[in-house]
Amino acid sequence: MKKKKVKHDYASLFFKKTETKARNGKTVYICKEHHDRIFKILNVIAKNDVSLFSYLFNVLEHHFATYQEEITELYNNNHEKPF
């Protein structure tokens, strides 16, 4: 079930610097196509003022907040109970 889309200001949601620093995170790999797209977006729209780490952090935070209930339900339905 998809949630009703609410129009948000994309820039205010995703083009903000995070308090967390990349060095405190983990290394992940993304495909070259996505990497190139994100860098183009950050370069042109965010004027290189936001790091790749901050952008991905914000996208994931939004994703988890938006789909928390569905993720929890799917997790609970697929998690093997010990007894």
C-alpha positions in Angstrom: 0.0 0.0 0.0 1.5 3.3 -1.1 1.1 6.4 1.1 -0.5 9.5 -0.3 2.2 11.7 -1.7 2.6 15.1 0.0 4.4 17.8 -2.0 7.5 18.8 -0.1 10.3 21.2 -0.9 12.9 18.8 -2.3 15.8 21.1 -1.6 14.9 21.5 2.1 14.4 17.8 2.6 17.6 16.5 0.9 20.1 19.4 0.4 21.0 20.0 4.0 24.2 19.2 5.7 24.1 16.5 8.4 25.7 16.6 11.8 27.0 13.0 11.3 30.3 12.8 9.5 31.0 10.3 6.7 34.1 9.0 8.6 31.7 7.8 11.3 29.7 5.7 8.9 30.3 2.6 6.8 31.5 2.2 3.2 28.8 1.3 0.7 28.9 0.9 -3.1 26.5 2.3 -5.6 26.4 1.8 -9.3 28.2 4.2 -11.5 24.9 5.4 -13.1 23.5 6.4 -9.7 26.7 8.0 -8.6 27.0 10.1 -11.7 23.3 11.2 -11.4 23.7 12.2 -7.8 26.9 14.1 -8.4 25.2 16.0 -11.3 22.3 16.8 -9.0 24.6 18.0 -6.2 26.8 20.0 -8.5 24.0 21.8 -10.4 21.1 22.1 -7.9 22.9 22.1 -4.6 25.9 24.1 -6.0 28.3 21.5 -4.4 27.3 22.7 -1.0 26.1 19.3 0.2 28.2 16.2 0.3 27.3 12.9 -1.2 27.2 11.4 2.3 24.7 14.1 3.5 22.5 13.7 0.5 22.3 9.9 0.8 21.8 10.2 4.6 18.8 12.6 4.0 17.3 10.4 1.3 17.5 7.3 3.6 16.2 9.2 6.6 13.2 10.3 4.6 12.7 6.8 3.2 12.7 5.2 6.6 10.4 7.8 8.1 8.0 7.4 5.1 7.9 3.6 5.1 8.6 2.8 8.8 5.2 1.1 9.3 5.5 -1.0 6.1 9.1 -2.0 6.8 8.2 -3.0 10.4 5.2 -5.0 9.2 7.2 -6.8 6.6 10.0 -7.5 9.0 7.7 -8.9 11.6 5.9 -11.1 9.1 9.2 -12.5 7.8 11.2 -12.7 11.1 11.4 -16.2 12.4 10.1 -16.4 15.9 12.3 -18.3 18.4 9.4 -20.3 19.9 
